[in-house]
Amino acid sequence: MKNAIILHGMPSKEEYYSDEYPSASNSQWVPWLQKQLLIRDIPAVTPEMPISYLPDYEVWKREFERFDITPETILVGHSCGAGFLLRWLTENKDVHVGKVILVAPWLDPDKELANDFFNFQIDPTFPKRTLGTVVFDSTNDDVIKDSVERIMSVVPDIKVVEFHNYGHFCIEDMKTEAFPELLEECLK
């Protein structure tokens, strides 16, 4: 049965601890996409990654692997969540999944994190174990340019969909929580 796992990105420490912002799994377009998949009878979860402002790969992996991951599972990751999916798919060469959509994937090219979250080499064959892998990039997202270039250099035939002026695919950039292009890609 088709299902979906939607992973949020990395909020700032201030945002994480502020009651003025929703939790990361309930912000941006994540809840909108979850609801759209649910009303199409695709069970969708949005796990809240523990202490997400300071991501720990083993902690995220443990939380992520609590969910059913099958050859029909749609995986969607935003920013750091997309980077996590790249590493997880690289390390789990025996796993086959459904569609994989990496929205503004971030791989910490400037080494901002003081841990090994992104200490891995992308497996160039990982898309062969999916039903399709797509990178969503925006022309005005300077945060991820180096990360997208790294992905494309390792996996040159990966599908990249470029958007104009979507920024880092956050509400303040897109001016809406609805993301119909992402839903359409999930349903293809």
C-alpha positions as CSV (number, residue, x, y, z in Angstrom):
1,M,0.0,0.0,0.0
2,K,1.2,3.5,-0.9
3,N,2.2,5.7,2.0
4,A,4.3,8.9,2.5
5,I,6.9,10.2,5.0
6,I,7.4,13.9,4.9
7,L,10.5,15.3,6.7
8,H,10.9,18.9,7.8
9,G,14.1,20.9,7.7
10,M,16.3,22.4,10.5
11,P,14.8,25.3,12.4
12,S,16.9,27.8,14.3
13,K,17.3,27.2,18.0
14,E,15.2,30.3,18.7
15,E,12.4,29.1,16.4
16,Y,12.5,25.6,18.0
17,Y,12.1,26.9,21.5
18,S,9.6,29.7,20.7
19,D,5.9,29.2,21.3
20,E,5.3,31.8,18.5
21,Y,6.2,29.2,15.8
22,P,4.6,25.8,15.2
23,S,6.7,22.7,15.5
24,A,8.8,22.0,12.4
25,S,6.6,19.1,11.4
26,N,3.6,21.4,11.5
27,S,5.1,24.3,9.6
28,Q,5.6,25.5,6.1
29,W,3.8,23.4,3.5
30,V,4.3,20.1,5.4
31,P,0.8,19.9,7.0
32,W,-0.8,21.0,3.8
33,L,0.9,18.3,1.8
34,Q,0.1,15.7,4.5
35,K,-3.6,16.6,4.4
36,Q,-3.7,16.5,0.5
37,L,-2.2,13.0,0.5
38,L,-4.6,11.8,3.3
39,I,-7.7,12.9,1.4
40,R,-6.4,10.9,-1.5
41,D,-6.2,7.8,0.7
42,I,-2.4,7.9,0.9
43,P,-1.4,7.6,4.6
44,A,1.1,10.3,5.3
45,V,3.2,11.0,8.4
46,T,5.3,14.1,9.3
47,P,7.6,12.9,12.1
48,E,9.0,15.5,14.5
49,M,12.7,15.1,14.6
50,P,14.1,15.5,18.1
51,I,16.1,18.6,18.8
52,S,15.9,19.4,15.1
53,Y,17.8,22.7,15.4
54,L,20.9,20.5,16.2
55,P,20.4,17.4,14.0
56,D,21.9,14.2,15.0
57,Y,21.9,11.6,12.2
58,E,21.5,8.5,14.5
59,V,18.6,10.1,16.4
60,W,16.9,11.1,13.1
61,K,17.5,7.7,11.7
62,R,15.9,6.0,14.7
63,E,12.9,8.2,14.5
64,F,12.5,7.8,10.7
65,E,12.8,4.0,10.7
66,R,9.9,3.7,13.1
67,F,7.7,4.1,10.1
68,D,6.9,1.6,7.3
69,I,9.2,2.1,4.4
70,T,8.2,0.0,1.4
71,P,8.8,0.0,-2.4
72,E,5.6,2.2,-2.6
73,T,6.6,4.7,0.1
74,I,6.8,8.3,-1.1
75,L,9.7,10.2,0.6
76,V,9.6,14.0,0.7
77,G,12.3,16.0,2.5
78,H,12.8,19.7,2.9
79,S,16.3,21.2,3.3
80,C,18.1,19.3,6.1
81,G,15.3,16.6,5.8
82,A,16.2,16.1,2.2
83,G,19.9,15.9,3.1
84,F,19.0,13.2,5.6
85,L,17.1,11.2,3.0
86,L,20.1,11.4,0.7
87,R,22.3,9.9,3.4
88,W,19.8,7.3,4.5
89,L,19.2,6.1,0.9
90,T,23.0,6.1,0.3
91,E,23.5,3.9,3.4
92,N,20.6,1.5,2.8
93,K,21.5,0.0,-0.5
94,D,19.1,-2.9,-0.1
95,V,16.0,-0.7,0.3
96,H,13.7,0.2,-2.5
97,V,11.2,3.0,-2.2
98,G,8.6,4.9,-4.2
99,K,9.0,8.5,-5.4
100,V,11.7,10.6,-3.7
101,I,11.3,14.4,-3.7
102,L,14.1,16.5,-2.3
103,V,12.9,20.1,-1.8
104,A,15.7,22.6,-1.5
105,P,18.2,19.8,-0.3
106,W,20.8,21.1,2.1
107,L,24.1,19.2,2.7
108,D,25.8,21.8,5.0
109,P,28.5,22.8,2.4
110,D,29.9,25.5,4.8
111,K,30.2,23.0,7.7
112,E,27.9,24.9,10.0
113,L,27.1,21.7,12.0
114,A,29.7,20.5,14.4
115,N,28.8,16.8,13.9
116,D,28.9,14.1,11.3
117,F,25.3,14.5,10.0
118,F,26.5,15.1,6.5
119,N,29.7,13.1,6.6
120,F,28.9,10.8,3.7
121,Q,29.5,10.3,0.0
122,I,26.3,10.3,-2.1
123,D,25.7,6.9,-3.7
124,P,25.3,7.8,-7.5
125,T,23.1,4.7,-7.9
126,F,20.5,5.5,-5.2
127,P,17.9,6.7,-7.7
128,K,17.8,3.3,-9.3
129,R,16.2,2.0,-6.1
130,T,13.4,4.5,-6.3
131,L,10.4,5.0,-8.5
132,G,11.8,8.4,-9.5
133,T,13.9,11.0,-7.7
134,V,13.4,14.7,-8.2
135,V,15.2,17.8,-6.8
136,F,13.1,21.0,-6.4
137,D,15.4,24.0,-6.7
138,S,14.6,27.7,-6.8
139,T,16.5,30.4,-8.8
140,N,16.7,32.6,-5.7
141,D,17.7,30.1,-3.0
142,D,21.3,30.8,-2.3
143,V,21.3,28.6,0.7
144,I,21.4,25.4,-1.3
145,K,23.2,26.2,-4.6
146,D,26.4,24.3,-3.5
147,S,24.3,21.4,-2.2
148,V,22.3,21.0,-5.5
149,E,25.6,21.3,-7.5
150,R,27.1,18.5,-5.4
151,I,24.1,16.3,-5.9
152,M,24.1,16.9,-9.7
153,S,27.9,16.3,-9.9
154,V,27.5,12.9,-8.4
155,V,24.1,12.0,-9.9
156,P,24.3,13.9,-13.2
157,D,21.0,12.5,-14.7
158,I,18.9,13.3,-11.6
159,K,15.7,15.2,-12.5
160,V,15.8,18.8,-11.3
161,V,12.7,21.0,-11.4
162,E,13.6,24.7,-11.2
163,F,11.2,27.2,-9.8
164,H,11.5,31.0,-10.1
165,N,11.4,33.0,-6.9
166,Y,10.3,30.3,-4.5
167,G,13.3,31.0,-2.2
168,H,14.0,28.2,0.2
169,F,10.4,26.9,-0.3
170,C,9.3,28.5,3.0
171,I,6.0,30.3,3.5
172,E,7.7,33.7,3.7
173,D,9.2,33.0,0.3
174,M,6.2,31.3,-1.4
175,K,3.6,33.5,0.4
176,T,1.4,30.4,0.8
177,E,1.4,27.0,2.5
178,A,-0.2,25.4,-0.5
179,F,2.4,23.7,-2.8
180,P,0.4,22.1,-5.6
181,E,3.5,21.4,-7.7
182,L,4.8,19.2,-4.9
183,L,1.5,17.4,-4.6
184,E,1.4,16.8,-8.3
185,E,5.0,15.3,-8.2
186,C,4.0,13.0,-5.4
187,L,1.0,11.7,-7.3
188,K,2.9,11.0,-10.6
